[in-house]
Amino acid sequence: MGHFKMVFKSLVLLFLLLVVRGSMVQLKNGGYEDIVIAINPELPEDHNIIRNIQAMVKEASTYLFNATKQRFFFKAVKIIIPLVVFRFHICSCSSTAKVFVHEWAHLRWGVFDEYNNDAPFYLSLFLSYLPFRCSASVTGKYIVQSCTGNSCTTRECKSDEQTKLYEAGCKFVPEKTQNAPASIMYMQSLPSVSTVVEFCDQSTHNEKATNLQNKMCSYHSTWEVIMNSMDFSNTSPINSASPPFETAFSLLQTKDRVVCLVLDVSGSMDGNNRIKRLKQAAEIFLLQIIETGSWVGIVTFHSTAQIETYLQQIINENVRRDLTKYLPISAGGGTNICAGVHKGFEVIKQKYSNLYGSEIVLLTDGEDGGMSSCLTEVKNSGSIIHTIALGPNASPELEQFSNMTGGLRFYATDTVDSNGLIDAFSGISSGSGNISEQSIQLESTAQSVAVKQWMNGTVTVDSTVGNDTFFVVTWDRSTSPPDILLRDPKGKEYRTSNFTASNLNLQTVGDWYYWIQNKHTDSQVISMIVTSRAASLAVPPVTVKALMNKDTNNFPNPMVIYAEVSQGFLPVLGATVMATVEPQTGSAVELKLLDDGSGADITKNDGVYSKYFTSFRGNGRYNLKVRVQGKDKTVRLRRRQSRALYVPGYIENGEIKMNAPRPEPSDDEIQAKLGSFNRVASGGSFVMENVPSGGTTDVFPPCKIIDLEAQYEEDKIHLSWTAPGNDFDVGQADRYIIKMSESLLDLRNTFEDATSVNTSSLVPKPAGTKESFQFKPENVTIENGTIIYFAIRAIDNASLTSEVSNIAQAALFIPPKESSPDSTPNDDVINEGINILTIVLIVAGSIIAVSIAVSMIVCILHKKNRRGGPELRM
């Protein structure tokens, strides 16, 4: 039993983002408390930054209060400042406060943007192309700008005579002064003080705009979504014209990281080799993971608790090695978790006057009926408690400590070839945002190796890492090490004896190959763990963040697994991302995460890989581990561009005033070549409840199809989408139901009553596969300018049916007339009616028909006033 390490050292970069953290936000009587804003320490020095942040949040509080109809406001905010306050100018508070609320609505309530930067116009009735707006009452003109040198001119947009699409570069330029009060999720940046002060509700929502809010929320308005939130159900309107409290601010300054390990050494830790595995994993944490400059103390507990060492600051390798001497090697006695936590607090208070911002890593494998006695003290302590549950009998209340303090939560089984305990400790890196000082896991693999057999593999040390690189080999039975051979990319070989060296000062980028032979007289589990740190001050490393959609889940709701792969702010595309979910009992489940904009993945090519998980093995804890591999010829970086709505300009008193062009990312912002890489990340643990015993019947339907598209070509409708699975996005569906209608809302609300499409020849493909289907529409009255809407549902072999897909539309004919380019949206409504008038005159040719058409125009205007946009049901 033991491990050796190989270390490569160099400099690291301090990198902390300006972030808003909301994991522990509390809502009390309409007021949000414990919001944390952290400041990037790389920003140039300026004492105005704090004042600017406070002004922004105060204004945002009033803005939010009015926008939510006197329900919510920002009551208490903590601002974390670096050791030195840096220069940073927040842009004008009038616009920033609105942006703050816009982003708050994304993160707190899960609503989506009501614009579409990729497609600024959508097809309305009778092929009128209208700008994405919510509400549809936002007025403006269609303008194209032409520039020669520093001279620019504007003119009205032209459209193609056949397709009716506006020319390239055509943009919707809004009036600076608007009467429309909505929507915050569309164009909250309008400078008029009285403009855009509400979320779109059912009466103003533009359900015809093909934006992400309609796509993901079944064409419901943002306000409807907010009203269905827990926040809304737990509050009532406040009878006040302004927030009842002005936002209170607390200024907190960053300090060195302070961590106390609180480790269970009760009798049960002597079983399943747990105490030895604990020492092994904690050694890796102390020698590799914890950042230089941190303070570390160690406490052990059984029936009582003992302080093994008070806080020591890690200033060199000697301190790291000295700390490992205090790790436990024997176990015995009962379990008193609160005693251990109290001693941990004592260790920290011996140096610091309070516990705020300190961390405790609490590991236990046993139950303790007395945990409730210290819950209140833990909650009010200000310390962050990370919990590691080891084995199947760890106290079920353990996660309460991490939940109430904002800590991480991990679970490790007794299956040693999963490396679960080592991965848990490796996942407890600093949450300061200082990514360049943090340890990055490149490899974590283990397997049972028979006598005289070999374990081998390849680890890529890419160009974004290479400092403080550790190759750690562990084994679980023999007192002597296995036979180790490690070969670097240049062909140099390192043997077992080299692994005793602690500082080889090597920085070789490329593929490293290893071979490990079991020399023990029996089979044993051997593992290889490789960690490193950022290679350069100038280039951020490739990182992986693994997480789930919730910490506790009730059957039969699915879990959603995410892995964000990025280099700095740039998403990494084309990587192979595999997630392993290990249950409390039973074998682990492996699944491939995708970034294709289907199934659980909301946005394609954003670097967030996703998948549903439904293979539940029973109640209890599950842990998550993600492995990412990037191959040189397939992986690439995508230029990250702001998702904020770009407003090209304004019309003020009839004068068009254009803004500067939307900035495009330059090639300097990305590496020309990312190359191959390996990453491993722990995603923590989640708890499943109410899973039926003795196996389950199929209760999981196919997932909702969210990327349905429709086109009309050569008298046929062409539909395309990504295939769902038998269970959400896993497996293969049994059949499809496709419906069509000339009314979008009828298709959404009464799908079963819509006209069916014959799908007898359509056989579903495996989940994630692109589907294509074409047919000639029947039982449809084809008229000039007819638009037909389509939706689809998938059915599995247990007759479970998916939700109705997003709704796609296709125009069957090009109309004889379109809306005038210089018309305002109100004129668009009139022009839609004129199109109707023209068609009716052609068909009927009578004065009576003219009267009917005029009535239609009046009807459209009436519905616009009532619903926020033109609508015609046919």
C-alpha positions, 0 to 999 in steps of 0.5 A: 500500500503506498504511492510515489509521485513525480513533480514538474514545477514552474510559475502560476497565474492569479485569475479571478473573475468578477462573478455573482454567486447565488448558490446560498441566496436567501429570499425573506419577505421579498428581499434577496439576501446573501448575494455575493459579488467578487471582484477580479484582482487583475483589474487596475486599481481604482477605489470607485469600483465599490461605489459603482457596484453599490449604485448599480445594485441599488438601482437594480433593486428598484428596477426589479421591484417594479418589474415584478409588480412589487414582489422582489428586491435586493436586500443584502449583498456581500462584496468580496474585494481583493487584498488591494482594490483595483481600478475598474469602471462599470459602465453607466449605471442606468443601463447596467442596472437593467442588465443586472436584472436581465441576468438575474432573471436568467439565473434565478428563474430560468427564463430565456432571451426573447431575441435571436442574434443569429436570425433577426427576423422571423416569418409572420402571417402571409410571409411578412418578415418582422423583427424579433420583439417582445412585445410586438409593440416595440416600434422602429424601422428596417435600416441597412448601413454602408460605410466607406472609410470613416463615412457611413450612410443609412437607407431603408432595407430592400428585399428579394422579390422572390424570397421576400427576405431582407438584404444582408446587413438589414437591421431593425433600428428601434425608436429611442422613445417607446410606449411599450413597457416590455420586455426586460428579456428583449431590449432592456437597454433602451435609454428612455427611463420609462421604457422597458420596465416589465417582463412580457406577460400573457397579454404582451408576449409575442409567441410567434417569434422563434426565440429561445424563450418560446422554444424552451418554455412552450411559447409561454411568456417570461412572466408566466414562468416567473409566476410558476417559480418557488419564489413567486409562490412563497411571497406576496405583493408588498404594499409600497411604491418602492422597496421597503429596504435600501440594499445593505452592503457588506465589504469582505476582503479575500484572505489566504485559504484556510482549510481544516481536515476533519477525518473520521477514525471510528471503528468502521473505518478499519473495514474495507481498507478505508483508513488506508485509502483515507490516508492515501487520498488525503496525502494527494490532497496535501501534496498536490491539490491544496494551493501554495499559501493556504493554511491547513489543520487536521482533526480526527474524531471517533467518540471524541475529537483530537487536534492533530495539528493546528493551522500550518501555512504551505510555503514549501514542499517541506510543510506539505510533507510534514502535514502528511505525518499527522494523517491517521493510520488506525481506527477505533471507537464510535462516531461523534461528528459534531465533536469533530466539527467543533474541534475544527472550528477550534483549530481555525479560531486559534489563528482567526477571530471568526470562521467566515470564509474558512473551510472544513473537509468533513469525511465520515463513513458512519451514522451519528444520531446526534448530528442535529445538535450542532446544525444551527451552530454550523449554519451560523458559523460562516464556515464552508463545510465540504462533505465526503460520505464514504461507504453505504452507511455514512450518515444520511444527514451529512449533506445538510452541513454542505447544503446549509453552508454552500459546501461541496458534497462527495460520495465514495464507494468501497469499490476501490477501482473507481478512485472515488475517494481520491477524486473527491479530495481532488475535487476540493480546489479553491473556489476563489476563481484563481484557476491558474493556481488550482490543480487540474486533474489530467488522469484518474484511472484504476483497475484490478491487475492480476499477478505479473500482468500490466496496466498501461495507458497514455496521458496527454500533457497539453500546452496549457498545463505542465507546471507542478505535474504529478504522476502518482501510482497507488496500489492497495496490497503490497508493501513494495511498489509495482514495477513502473515504466514512464516514457515522456514524449521525447522518449526518455524513460523513468523507472520506479526509482525515479518516482522517489524524486520530488522535484524533477523540473521537467515541462515536456508537452505531449503524450506520456506512456506508462506501463505498470506491472503487478509484482505482488503474489495476488491480484491488486488494484493499481491506479494512476493519477496525474495532476498539473497546473497552468503552464503560462501566465498568459494562457488559461488552461483547459478546464472541466466543470462537472455538475448535475441539475439538482442535489436531491432527486425524487423518482421518476424525475430524471437527472441531467448531467452537465460538463462545461469544457472551456479554455478561459472564456472560450468553449471547447468543441468537438471533445469526447465527454464521458460521464460515469455515475456510480450508485451506492449499490450496483455497477457504475453506468457510463454515458456520453454527453453531447453538445448538439442542442438536442435532448438535455442540451439546450444550446448547440456548440456552447461548450456545455455537454449534457445528457439525461440520466435515468438508470437508477439502481435504488435509493441513496447516494450516487457520485459523478465523474467526467472524463474528457478527451480532445483529439488534435484534429477534431477538437477546436475552440469557438470564439465566445461572443456576447449573447446580449442583444446588440442594438445597432442604433436608435431613431430619435426625432426622426433621425437615425443614429447608428451605434458602432458595429458589433465587435467581433472577436479577433484571432488574438483571443484564441489559440491557433491550435488547441491540440490534444488533451485529457481531463478528469473532473469530479461532479460531486454526488446526488441523492435519489429518493422514492426509487421502487424496490425490486426493479422498475417498469419503464416510466421514462418517455422520450425527451422533448424534441427542441430542434424541429425545422421545416421547409417547403420545396417543390410542393413538399414539406421537409422536416428535420430534427434530432432523434430522441431516445426511448428514455429521454435521450437514451436508446431509441423511440418506437414511433412518431406523431406529427401534426400540422395546423394553420394556428400555432397556439392551437397546435400547442394547446390542442395537439391531438386535435390537429391534422395528422401527417402520415408517418407509417414509413417513418422509423425512429433512429437511435437518440442523437441521430439526425432525422429527415422526413418529407411529404406532400401536405394533404387536406390543406387548402393551398392559398397564396401566402399560407403558413403551416405550423408543425409539431412532433411527439415521440412514443416509446415501446411502453406507449409513453409519449414525449412533450410536444416539440418546438413548433416549426413553420413553413410557407407554402407560397410566396405572397404577392405583396410584403410589408413596406420596409419603412413601416413600423410594426403597427404598419406591419399589422395593417399590411398583413390585413392589406395582403388579406384584402388583396387575396380576397379581392382576387378570389371573390372580386366583390364589394362584400369581400372588401368588407370582410377584409376590412373587418379582418384588419380591425380584428387583427388590430384588436388582437394586437391590442389584446395580445401584443401582436397580430394573429389570424386564425384560418 
